[in-house]
Amino acid sequence: MSRPPRARRTSHARRRLLVLAGLGIAFVLGIGLGEALDDGPSGAGSQTIVRTLRPLPITPLPPETVTVTTSNR
């Protein structure tokens, strides 16, 4: 024997409602997980240090004459 038409309608409506509720719950859980991952501590990170280096004073070399002798052999 076949079921009455009303039973089929409520079955489809109930199934559709359960599917929509499941999708809604999955959506809310996905948003919650995304926010939790975004709020979590980041890795080691990076730090930038800026230093100004000043040149060292140049000491003058004493005037000295050097003679280099080479031979052509």
Secondary structure, DSSP 4 states (H G I P E B T S, - for coil): -PPPHHHHHHHHHHHHHHHHHHHHHHHHHHHHHHHHHHHS--SS-------PPPPPPPPPPPP----------
